[in-house]
Amino acid sequence: GAGSSSAAVPRRRENYIRFSQEEEIALMQGVDALGAGNWKKILDRYAAFHPKRTPVDLKDKYRNIMRSNARSKAKESKVSFQSDEPDQDSADSGKEGDDMEM
């Protein structure tokens, strides 16, 4: 089984268009407005999306965003309770930003 599934991978990877910042913003706005799961509606509603983008792309991208947000959110909410240490908070978010660049 492994051989057949890996044969399909290169084509997907080669045709995959990375999400632009505009697309990520449109995706998050769409989820806010229409709800996660209405990927087709979100795709149709926003002009920012690439013409080749599919509802499945949106779903996958949203899952990835939520996964990376969950990590940084957990850190943030813990830090925000320690309001007596504001400098640690900013140092922390600076580190987080560097991670995102990669």
N, C-alpha and C positions, 0 to 999 in steps of 0.2 A: 504493500500500500504506500509506503513512504515515497517510492520512486515516482509514482504517478502524480502525487500531489505536488511534489517539488517541481515537476516539469511545468506546471501552470504558473509558478511564481514569477519567473522573469518577465513575462508579458505584463502582468499586473503592475509590477514595480516600474517597468519601463514607461508605461502609459500613465502612471500616477502623477497627478499634478499636486504639488504641495499647496496647502491652504495659505493664502495671503492673510495679512493682518485684517484687511477689510472683510474677507470671508469669515474669519474667526469672529469678528464683531457681529457680522450679520447673523451668524449661527447662534451666538449667545442671545442676541436681541430676538431672534425668531423663536428660540426656546422660551424666552420670557413671555413673548406675545402669544404664541400658539401652543406651547407645551412640548416637552420632549416626547418624541414619538411621531409628531406630525412633520416628518422630514420632508415629504413631498410638498406640503403646503409651504414650509419654510423656504424650500428651494425655489418654488415658483414666485414667492413674494418678494425676494430680494434680488436686485440686479447685480449685487457684488459677486455672486457665485460664478465660477467658471462655467462655460457652456457644457463642458463634459462632466461636470460634477453630478453625482447621483445621490439619491436619498441615503443609500448605504454609506457613502463617503461621509455624509453629515453625521450619521449615527456613530460611525467609528471615531470620527474626529471629536465629537461631543464626549464620547466615553474617555478618550485620551485626555481631553481637557479636564474632565471631572477627576480623573485619576491623579493628574499632576496638581490640580487645585486642592484635592483632599490632603495631600502631603503638606503643602504650604499653609493651608487653612488651619490644620491641627496645630501647627507651630504658632501661627498668629494668635489664635484664640487663647492659647495658653499664656502667651506673652502679654496680651492685652489686659489680663487680670492684674499683672504686676505693674500697675500704673506708676509706681514709685521709681521705676527704672526705665525711663524713656530712651536713654542712650543705647541700652542693650537692644531695644526694639529696632532702632534704625540700623544698627550694625547687622542685625539679623536679616532685615529685608534687603540690605545691600548684597549679602551673600546669596540670597535667594535669586536676585536679579542676575547675578553672574551665572548661576546654574541655567537660567532660562536662555541665555545667549547661545548656549551650545546646541 
